[in-house]
Amino acid sequence: MNVTINGTAHELPRGATVRQAVQKLTGVSGGVAVAVNDEVVSRGAWDSTALVEADRVEVLTAVQGG
């Protein structure tokens, strides 16, 4: 299925979860926040939140600095 992650089209297997999308994009899970179709998904729901065709996923990674 096709989903948009941070504005770029990605092919994911049908039934892929938010956690799988995050791992595909970043390879990490710490310091990351996710929204699907403009709704924040709590970290505890990443494994149970399945993505569907044409979902829009935003993955934000915290960075240190000042």
Phi and psi in degrees as GROMACS dihedral restraints (atoms count N, CA, C in turn):
[ dihedral_restraints ]
;  ai    aj    ak    al  type     phi  dphi    fc
    3     4     5     6     1  -103.8    20    10
    4     5     6     7     1   129.0    20    10
    6     7     8     9     1  -131.3    20    10
    7     8     9    10     1   159.4    20    10
    9    10    11    12     1  -105.9    20    10
   10    11    12    13     1   121.4    20    10
   12    13    14    15     1  -116.5    20    10
   13    14    15    16     1   118.1    20    10
   15    16    17    18     1    50.8    20    10
   16    17    18    19     1    41.3    20    10
   18    19    20    21     1    83.9    20    10
   19    20    21    22     1     1.2    20    10
   21    22    23    24     1  -120.0    20    10
   22    23    24    25     1   135.7    20    10
   24    25    26    27     1   -69.0    20    10
   25    26    27    28     1   137.4    20    10
   27    28    29    30     1  -136.2    20    10
   28    29    30    31     1   143.9    20    10
   30    31    32    33     1   -96.5    20    10
   31    32    33    34     1   122.8    20    10
   33    34    35    36     1  -124.9    20    10
   34    35    36    37     1   154.4    20    10
   36    37    38    39     1   -65.9    20    10
   37    38    39    40     1   148.2    20    10
   39    40    41    42     1   -55.3    20    10
   40    41    42    43     1   134.9    20    10
   42    43    44    45     1    83.9    20    10
   43    44    45    46     1     6.6    20    10
   45    46    47    48     1   -59.7    20    10
   46    47    48    49     1   147.7    20    10
   48    49    50    51     1   -99.9    20    10
   49    50    51    52     1   169.3    20    10
   51    52    53    54     1   -58.1    20    10
   52    53    54    55     1   -42.0    20    10
   54    55    56    57     1   -58.3    20    10
   55    56    57    58     1   -42.4    20    10
   57    58    59    60     1   -64.2    20    10
   58    59    60    61     1   -38.1    20    10
   60    61    62    63     1   -65.4    20    10
   61    62    63    64     1   -42.5    20    10
   63    64    65    66     1   -62.8    20    10
   64    65    66    67     1   -44.7    20    10
   66    67    68    69     1   -64.4    20    10
   67    68    69    70     1   -37.1    20    10
   69    70    71    72     1   -64.2    20    10
   70    71    72    73     1   -39.3    20    10
   72    73    74    75     1   -82.3    20    10
   73    74    75    76     1   -44.1    20    10
   75    76    77    78     1  -114.4    20    10
   76    77    78    79     1   -28.9    20    10
   78    79    80    81     1    77.4    20    10
   79    80    81    82     1    -0.7    20    10
   81    82    83    84     1  -128.6    20    10
   82    83    84    85     1   165.6    20    10
   84    85    86    87     1  -126.4    20    10
   85    86    87    88     1   -15.1    20    10
   87    88    89    90     1   -81.5    20    10
   88    89    90    91     1   143.7    20    10
   90    91    92    93     1    69.9    20    10
   91    92    93    94     1    27.9    20    10
   93    94    95    96     1  -124.9    20    10
   94    95    96    97     1   138.8    20    10
   96    97    98    99     1  -121.7    20    10
   97    98    99   100     1   147.4    20    10
   99   100   101   102     1  -133.4    20    10
  100   101   102   103     1   139.8    20    10
  102   103   104   105     1  -127.9    20    10
  103   104   105   106     1   139.1    20    10
  105   106   107   108     1  -118.2    20    10
  106   107   108   109     1   122.4    20    10
  108   109   110   111     1    50.7    20    10
  109   110   111   112     1    45.1    20    10
  111   112   113   114     1    71.1    20    10
  112   113   114   115     1    13.0    20    10
  114   115   116   117     1  -115.5    20    10
  115   116   117   118     1   123.7    20    10
  117   118   119   120     1   -64.5    20    10
  118   119   120   121     1   136.9    20    10
  120   121   122   123     1  -110.2    20    10
  121   122   123   124     1   119.2    20    10
  123   124   125   126     1   -65.9    20    10
  124   125   126   127     1   150.2    20    10
  126   127   128   129     1   -55.4    20    10
  127   128   129   130     1   -36.6    20    10
  129   130   131   132     1   -65.3    20    10
  130   131   132   133     1   -17.4    20    10
  132   133   134   135     1  -102.7    20    10
  133   134   135   136     1     1.1    20    10
  135   136   137   138     1   -58.3    20    10
  136   137   138   139     1   -42.3    20    10
  138   139   140   141     1   -73.7    20    10
  139   140   141   142     1   -25.0    20    10
  141   142   143   144     1  -100.9    20    10
  142   143   144   145     1    -2.4    20    10
  144   145   146   147     1   -98.0    20    10
  145   146   147   148     1   104.8    20    10
  147   148   149   150     1   -85.5    20    10
  148   149   150   151     1   141.9    20    10
  150   151   152   153     1   -90.4    20    10
  151   152   153   154     1   155.2    20    10
  153   154   155   156     1  -127.6    20    10
  154   155   156   157     1   164.1    20    10
  156   157   158   159     1   -45.9    20    10
  157   158   159   160     1   132.7    20    10
  159   160   161   162     1    74.3    20    10
  160   161   162   163     1    10.0    20    10
  162   163   164   165     1   -61.9    20    10
  163   164   165   166     1   150.1    20    10
  165   166   167   168     1  -109.8    20    10
  166   167   168   169     1   118.3    20    10
  168   169   170   171     1  -114.1    20    10
  169   170   171   172     1   130.9    20    10
  171   172   173   174     1  -115.4    20    10
  172   173   174   175     1   124.3    20    10
  174   175   176   177     1  -115.3    20    10
  175   176   177   178     1   119.7    20    10
  177   178   179   180     1  -112.9    20    10
  178   179   180   181     1   130.7    20    10
  180   181   182   183     1  -111.0    20    10
  181   182   183   184     1   128.8    20    10
  183   184   185   186     1   -70.5    20    10
  184   185   186   187     1   141.0    20    10
  186   187   188   189     1  -127.8    20    10
  187   188   189   190     1   149.5    20    10
  189   190   191   192     1   -92.6    20    10
  190   191   192   193     1   153.5    20    10
  192   193   194   195     1   152.6    20    10
  193   194   195   196     1  -176.5    20    10
